[in-house]
Amino acid sequence: MKLVFNNISKKYKTKIALDDFNITLTDGIQALLGPNGAGKSTLMNILAGLTKPSSGNITLDNEDTVKMGAKFRGILGYLPQNPGFYPSFTGYDLMKYFSVLKGIAGPESRIDELLEFVNLSSDSNRKYGEYSGGMKRRLGIAVSLLNDPKVLILDEPTAGLDPKERMRFRNILSRIGRNKIIIIATHIVSDVETIADNVILLKSGKLILSGSTSQVEEHIVGKVWNKPSDINEAEEYVLLNSNANIIKHGEEVSLHIVSDVKPFENAVAAQPTLEDVYMYFFDEGGMAGEKK
């Protein structure tokens, strides 16, 4: 499959939420990264047909998704950040309810299969309002997969989850990532660093970089540094500089710094990570610094 965003722009009076966004996506997990207000949710809402772009269009295998209408909706899955499921419904009842809305005939076997897949079979008769945050997210994934979508949108899917549930969520996404275009809009880099086939950086409505994790990391080679330190110096430095964090290995302490220039004489170059890429492009304090 080929999903193409053609010159997508969206303006709200004086605010530009998206500015001439162009990209072509194929099968796999697409990590859409950007800070709050970058335009991620606007882009996802346009793809889902919930918002009209001011200009541009989206095509799937050369067909305009708006003109496809019900055909496109039939192969689309969408999990918004706050799905608003009825708290008094059981997990199973919600699955049955959305099966009817999606026009899925004889859905019982599909519901059972998906509840098993997201490890909620034993909790299917509990009310949604009694679910933990992770259980709610897993049920949301199950609902979004009811129609076996070819395009799946997940908007901030791990917000508020504990580390165990986030890991479980990543494992689920890895298992369904084949033969689908899965777009994960998030600002939590660790949730996508190990599973993304493609990374898309969005800032102030503009596409600033895209590629595999290794490809985007290459853009900041020579701009990431480690420096041996003591805890007092390290804590003082990170208070004054937003482009650094403290790394502890037993009794040893070091500063991990993202900077265009070598920040200290005894700093050594380090291998960039996706988190470093995020910090480099989205840190409001800027990356350049004076040598010490």
Buried (B, 14 or more C-beta within 10 A) or exposed (E): EEBBBBEBBBBEEEEBBBBBBEBEBEBBBBBBBBBEEBBBBBBBBBBBBEBEBBEBBBBBEEEEBBEBEEEBBBBBBBBBBEBEBEEEBBBBBBBBBBBEEBEBEEBEEBBBEBBEBBBBBEBBEBBBEEBEEBBBBBBBBBBBBBBBBBBBBBBBBBBEBEEEBBBBBBEBBEEBBEEBBBBBBBBBBBBBBEBBBBBBBBBBBBBBBBBEBEEBBEBBEEBBBBBBBEEEBBEEBBEEBBBBBBBEEEEEBBBBBBBBEBBBEEBEEBEBBBBBBBBBBBBEEEBEBEEE
